[in-house]
Amino acid sequence: MRKTTRKFLAVTAGVASIALLASACSSDSNSSDDPSSSASSSESAASTEKITLKVATFNEFGYKDLYKEYMSLHPNITIVDDKAAKSDDARAAVQTAIGADTVKDDIIAADSDWMPELLETPDYFLDLASDTVKDRWPAWKSALSTTADGKLIGYGTDAGPEAICYRKDLFEKAGLASDRESVAKAIGTSWDDYFALGEKFMSKKTGAAWFDSIGALSQGMVNQLDAPFENPETDEITALDADSQIKPVYDLLTSDKVLAQSAHLQQWTPDWNAAFAKDAFATQLCPPWMTQIITGNAPDQKNWDVADVMPGGASNWGGSFLLVPAKGKNADAAKALADWLTDPVQTAKIFVQYGNFPSQTAATTDPSVTGKTDAYFGGAPTGQIFSNRFAPIEKQPYRGSHYFAINQALGDAYTRVDVTKSDSAADSWKKFETAVKDLG
């Protein structure tokens, strides 16, 4: 299969250019209680030049109050919020700007799944490495925005350490213990344990499924692999090889045993959104941002809770970055703002207010983060739970130039089997093979 002209950085802890130290709370990590402590931010504050900085984000980054705070600290700066409705819209806008070699926004937010595409055009972006961000993130997070030659093009914002959200009342209806500790123990540490408990749940005929869809479970499983789709050394597609890492996952998820536990709901659809308020399924893979999805879709539901467990080991689903176009009129000031927005102090505030869990090592153990509880989830200690889920994450799957397209094609394959039921598992895999081969 085709090899790309650019060799990507393998996204593993061992090759990260910014390594995780034993302590991220040293004096040079910029984790002071003074939110204007960064040197670059201080330089901007000293300037009297009137500057407007346009920040392109998507969904909810939780920056509204921080923009006001920063402008108060820097009276010469005006921040304009350029928020897209969804990640796909933001991705298209960035691709258009890069293709035309123009700069529309001074800071650009990017999702981790399409960061590999941006790593292919590193010259478009400023090198963001500086003393103020040294060791701010764990190695696996920094690696996602670091080029093969060590250029840091993105400051990490949030992370998505996965736990399990579950319906207490449905567990009880099935005769299962529903307290968090018991649920975590029963779900266990392996996917075999998870599906065995699901089989037990389904045998009680509660009218509910065990989980929402196999496509959703695939996200968690893929994020536990080293190289699901491509060779980290060559960027060559390996998804269809005899020793493919993804084929065993596909075979398990499309097996009759697992399909029998699915609610057959495609994520992000109206039916899926509505299901959180109904007795549709008992468990949901749950990074921190998913708690917001559940709360928003089922505000009157009183039975959702969070268990400190993830089958198969630690897994991170989601997380974004802030990048600065190098040709921006105020690139230095934009870098200072991006630095400040991703400082541990600011990201801890965002989690407390909005629930976006920080990717900054120091912030994940900040008392305001670990002490957060969520009344909607029965007073669950969500801060401590997600901090516990974050700590053991050591890697992310290698994301090469084909990752986004292959992952999307895989999602389509699961949908055909699980949701629309238009194809058998074998036929859907053949269509997946065709889609992958068409990538070149």
C-alpha positions in Angstrom: 0.0 0.0 0.0 1.0 3.6 -0.5 3.5 5.3 1.8 3.1 8.9 2.5 5.9 11.3 1.7 6.1 12.5 5.3 7.0 10.1 8.1 4.7 10.8 11.1 5.7 10.8 14.7 4.6 7.5 16.4 2.2 8.5 19.1 3.6 6.6 22.1 5.1 7.7 25.3 8.6 6.5 24.3 9.0 8.9 21.4 7.4 12.0 22.8 9.6 15.1 22.6 8.3 16.4 25.8 8.6 13.8 28.6 6.5 13.5 31.7 8.5 14.2 34.9 7.6 12.7 38.2 6.3 16.0 39.4 4.6 18.6 37.2 4.2 21.1 39.9 7.7 22.6 39.9 8.1 26.3 39.9 8.9 26.5 36.2 5.7 24.7 35.1 3.7 27.9 35.3 1.2 26.4 37.8 1.2 29.5 40.0 -2.1 30.7 41.5 -1.4 34.0 39.7 -3.2 33.5 36.3 -0.9 36.1 34.6 2.3 34.4 35.8 3.5 33.2 32.3 6.4 35.2 30.9 4.8 35.5 27.5 1.5 36.7 29.0 3.4 39.3 31.0 5.1 40.6 27.9 1.7 41.0 26.2 0.4 42.8 29.3 3.2 45.3 29.1 2.3 46.2 25.5 -0.1 49.1 24.8 -0.7 48.3 21.2 -4.3 47.6 20.5 -4.6 44.0 19.4 -7.6 41.8 18.3 -7.2 38.1 18.5 -9.7 35.8 16.8 -10.0 32.3 18.4 -11.6 29.5 16.4 -13.1 26.7 18.5 -16.0 24.3 18.3 -18.5 22.7 20.7 -17.8 24.1 24.2 -14.3 24.8 25.3 -15.4 26.8 28.3 -13.5 29.9 27.4 -16.2 32.6 27.9 -15.2 33.8 31.4 -11.5 33.2 30.7 -11.7 35.6 27.7 -13.1 38.3 30.0 -10.4 37.6 32.6 -7.6 37.8 30.0 -8.9 41.0 28.5 -9.1 42.5 32.0 -5.5 41.5 32.6 -4.5 42.8 29.1 -6.6 45.9 28.4 -4.9 46.3 25.0 -6.3 43.0 23.8 -9.7 42.2 22.4 -10.7 38.5 22.0 -13.2 37.6 19.3 -14.9 34.2 19.7 -15.2 32.3 16.4 -17.0 29.1 17.4 -18.1 26.5 14.9 -21.1 24.4 15.7 -19.2 21.1 15.5 -15.8 19.6 15.0 -16.4 18.7 11.3 -17.1 22.4 10.5 -14.0 23.5 12.3 -11.9 20.9 10.5 -13.2 22.0 7.1 -12.4 25.7 7.9 -8.8 24.8 8.8 -8.3 22.7 5.7 -9.6 25.6 3.6 -7.3 28.1 5.2 -4.2 25.9 4.9 -5.1 25.1 1.2 -5.3 28.8 0.4 -2.4 29.7 2.6 -4.5 32.3 4.4 -5.0 33.2 8.0 -8.6 33.7 9.2 -8.1 33.1 12.9 -5.2 33.9 15.2 -5.7 30.7 17.3 -7.2 27.5 15.9 -8.6 24.6 18.0 -8.2 21.1 16.6 -9.5 17.7 17.7 -7.0 15.0 18.3 -8.5 12.8 15.6 -7.6 15.2 12.9 -4.3 16.5 14.3 -2.4 14.1 12.0 -3.7 16.1 9.0 -2.3 19.3 10.5 1.0 17.7 11.3 1.5 17.2 7.5 1.7 21.0 7.1 3.8 22.1 10.1 5.1 25.2 8.4 1.7 26.7 8.5 1.9 26.8 12.3 4.1 28.4 14.9 6.4 26.4 17.0 4.8 26.7 20.4 7.6 25.2 22.5 8.7 27.4 25.4 10.0 27.1 29.0 6.5 27.9 30.3 5.0 24.8 28.8 7.8 22.4 29.4 6.5 19.2 31.0 3.0 20.7 31.2 1.4 17.6 29.7 2.1 13.9 29.9 4.2 12.6 27.0 1.3 10.9 25.2 -0.6 14.1 25.0 2.3 16.2 23.7 3.2 13.6 21.2 -0.1 14.1 19.4 0.9 17.6 18.5 4.6 17.2 18.0 6.2 16.7 14.5 8.8 14.0 13.8 11.6 16.6 14.1 10.3 17.9 17.5 8.2 20.9 16.6 5.3 21.5 19.0 2.4 22.9 16.9 -0.4 22.5 19.5 -1.0 23.2 23.2 -3.2 20.5 24.7 -6.5 21.6 26.1 -8.7 18.8 27.6 -8.5 15.1 27.8 -11.0 12.2 27.8 -10.0 9.6 30.4 -12.8 7.0 30.2 -14.9 5.6 33.0 -18.4 3.9 32.8 -21.6 5.8 33.3 -24.5 3.5 34.2 -28.2 3.5 35.2 -28.6 2.5 38.9 -32.2 1.7 38.6 -31.7 -0.7 35.6 -28.9 -2.5 37.5 -31.3 -2.9 40.5 -34.1 -4.1 38.2 -31.7 -6.8 36.9 -30.9 -7.8 40.5 -27.4 -6.4 40.3 -25.7 -4.2 43.0 -25.9 -0.6 41.9 -23.4 1.2 44.2 -20.3 2.6 42.4 -17.8 0.2 44.1 -19.8 -2.9 43.4 -20.5 -1.8 39.8 -16.8 -1.2 39.2 -15.9 -4.6 40.6 -18.6 -6.4 38.6 -17.6 -4.8 35.3 -14.0 -5.8 35.9 -10.8 -5.1 34.2 -11.3 -6.9 30.9 -13.8 -6.7 28.0 -14.6 -10.4 28.6 -15.7 -9.4 32.1 -17.8 -6.5 30.8 -19.6 -8.6 28.2 -20.1 -11.4 30.7 -21.9 -9.0 33.1 -23.8 -7.8 30.1 -25.0 -11.3 29.3 -26.1 -11.6 32.9 -28.0 -8.3 32.7 -29.7 -9.2 29.5 -30.9 -12.5 30.9 -33.1 -10.6 33.3 -35.2 -9.2 30.5 -35.4 -5.7 31.9 -36.4 -4.3 28.5 -33.1 -2.4 28.3 -29.9 -3.1 26.4 -26.5 -3.3 28.0 -24.9 -0.6 25.9 -25.8 1.9 23.2 -23.9 0.6 20.1 -20.9 -1.4 19.1 -19.5 1.7 17.3 -19.4 3.5 20.7 -17.5 0.5 22.2 -15.1 0.5 19.3 -13.9 4.0 20.3 -12.8 2.7 23.7 -11.1 -0.4 22.3 -9.3 1.4 19.4 -7.9 3.9 21.9 -6.3 1.0 23.8 -4.4 -0.2 20.8 -0.9 0.8 19.7 -1.4 0.9 16.0 -4.9 0.1 14.8 -4.8 1.3 11.3 -1.2 2.2 10.2 2.4 1.4 10.7 4.0 4.0 13.1 7.4 3.8 11.3 6.2 4.1 7.7 2.6 5.4 7.9 1.7 2.4 5.7 -1.9 1.2 6.1 -2.0 -2.1 8.1 -5.7 -2.3 8.9 -6.3 -5.0 6.3 -3.1 -7.0 7.0 -3.2 -10.6 8.2 -2.0 -9.4 11.7 -4.3 -6.4 11.8 -4.9 -5.1 15.3 -8.4 -3.9 14.4 -9.8 -7.1 12.8 -10.1 -9.0 16.1 -11.9 -6.0 17.7 -14.3 -6.0 14.7 -14.9 -9.7 15.0 -15.7 -9.5 18.7 -18.0 -6.5 18.4 -19.9 -8.0 15.5 -20.3 -11.4 17.1 -23.8 -12.5 17.9 -23.1 -12.5 21.7 -22.1 -8.8 21.7 -24.7 -7.7 19.2 -27.4 -9.2 21.4 -26.4 -6.7 24.2 -26.6 -3.6 21.9 -29.4 -1.0 21.8 -28.6 -0.5 18.1 -28.4 3.3 18.4 -26.1 5.3 16.3 -24.3 8.0 18.4 -25.1 11.7 17.9 -28.5 10.9 16.3 -31.8 12.2 17.7 -32.8 8.7 18.7 -29.5 8.2 20.6 -29.9 11.6 22.3 -33.5 10.8 23.4 -32.4 7.4 24.8 -30.6 8.8 27.8 -33.9 9.8 29.3 -35.5 6.5 28.6 -34.8 2.9 29.8 -32.8 2.2 26.6 -29.4 0.9 27.9 -27.7 0.4 31.2 -24.0 1.4 30.5 -22.2 4.0 28.5 -18.5 4.5 27.9 -18.0 7.8 29.6 -15.1 10.3 29.2 -15.7 13.5 31.2 -17.4 15.3 28.3 -19.9 12.5 28.0 -21.4 13.5 31.4 -22.4 16.8 29.8 -24.1 14.9 26.9 -26.0 12.8 29.3 -27.0 15.7 31.6 -28.1 17.8 28.6 -30.2 15.0 27.0 -31.8 13.7 30.2 -32.0 16.6 32.7 -34.8 15.0 34.7 -33.4 11.5 34.9 -32.2 10.8 38.5 -30.6 7.4 38.0 -27.3 8.0 36.1 -24.1 7.4 38.0 -20.4 7.0 37.3 -18.1 4.0 38.1 -14.4 4.2 38.4 -13.6 1.5 35.9 -12.8 0.9 32.2 -12.7 -2.5 30.7 -9.4 -3.4 29.0 -7.4 -0.8 30.9 -6.9 2.9 30.6 -8.3 4.6 27.6 -8.6 8.2 26.4 -11.4 9.3 24.1 -11.1 12.9 22.9 -9.2 16.0 23.7 -8.2 19.0 21.7 -5.4 21.4 21.0 -4.8 25.1 20.3 -2.6 26.0 17.3 -1.3 29.4 16.1 -0.9 30.1 12.4 2.7 31.3 11.9 1.7 34.1 9.4 -0.9 35.6 11.7 -0.6 39.3 12.2 -0.3 38.9 15.9 1.2 35.5 16.2 3.3 36.2 19.3 0.3 37.6 21.2 -1.8 34.7 20.0 0.8 32.3 21.4 0.8 34.1 24.7 -3.0 33.7 24.9 -2.9 30.1 23.9 -0.3 29.5 26.6 -2.4 31.1 29.2 -5.6 29.3 28.2 -3.9 26.0 28.5 -2.1 26.7 31.8 -3.1 24.3 34.6 -4.7 27.1 36.6 -7.1 28.0 33.8 -7.9 24.4 32.8 -8.8 23.5 36.4 -11.3 26.4 36.4 -12.8 25.0 33.1 -13.3 21.6 34.6 -15.0 22.9 37.7 -17.4 25.0 35.7 -17.9 23.1 32.5 -16.6 19.5 33.1 -13.9 19.5 30.4 -11.2 17.4 32.1 -7.7 18.9 31.9 -4.8 17.3 30.0 -2.3 19.2 32.1 -0.6 16.9 34.6 -0.6 19.4 37.5 -4.3 20.3 37.0 -5.4 16.7 37.2 -4.3 16.5 40.8 -5.4 20.1 41.8 -7.7 20.0 44.8 -10.4 21.9 43.0 -10.4 19.2 40.3 -10.1 16.1 42.5 -12.7 17.5 44.9 -15.4 18.1 42.3 -18.6 16.1 42.8 -21.6 16.0 40.5 -25.1 16.1 42.0 -26.7 14.9 38.8 -24.8 11.7 39.0 -25.8 11.0 42.6 -23.0 13.1 44.1 -20.4 11.0 42.3 -16.8 12.2 43.0 -16.3 12.8 39.3 -13.1 14.8 39.8 -11.4 12.0 41.6 -12.8 9.3 39.4 -11.5 11.0 36.2 -8.2 11.8 37.8 -7.9 8.1 38.7 -8.8 7.2 35.1 -6.3 9.7 33.7 -3.2 8.7 35.7 -2.6 5.3 34.2 -2.9 6.4 30.5 0.5 5.9 28.9 -0.3 5.9 25.2 -2.6 6.8 22.4 -3.0 4.8 19.2 -0.7 5.9 16.4 -2.6 8.4 14.3 -1.1 8.6 10.8 -2.3 10.4 7.7 -5.1 7.9 7.1 -6.4 7.6 10.7 -9.4 9.9 10.4 -10.7 8.4 7.1 -10.1 4.8 8.2 -11.8 5.4 11.6 -14.7 6.9 9.9 -15.0 4.0 7.4 -14.9 1.6 10.4 -17.7 3.5 12.1 -19.7 3.1 8.9 -19.1 -0.6 8.9 -20.4 -1.0 12.5 -23.4 1.1 11.6 -24.4 -1.2 8.8 -24.2 -4.3 11.0 -25.6 -2.9 14.3 -27.9 0.1 13.5 -29.4 -0.2 10.0 -28.8 -4.0 9.9 -28.3 -3.7 6.2 -25.2 -6.0 6.0 -23.8 -9.1 7.7 -20.6 -8.6 9.5 -18.7 -10.3 6.7 -20.3 -8.2 3.9 -19.8 -5.0 5.9 -16.1 -5.8 6.4 -15.7 -6.2 2.6 -17.1 -2.7 2.1 -14.7 -1.5 4.8 -11.9 -3.1 2.9 -12.9 -1.4 -0.3 -13.1 2.0 1.4 -9.6 1.5 2.9 -8.1 0.4 -0.4 -9.6 3.4 -2.1 -7.4 5.6 0.1 -4.4 4.5 -2.0 
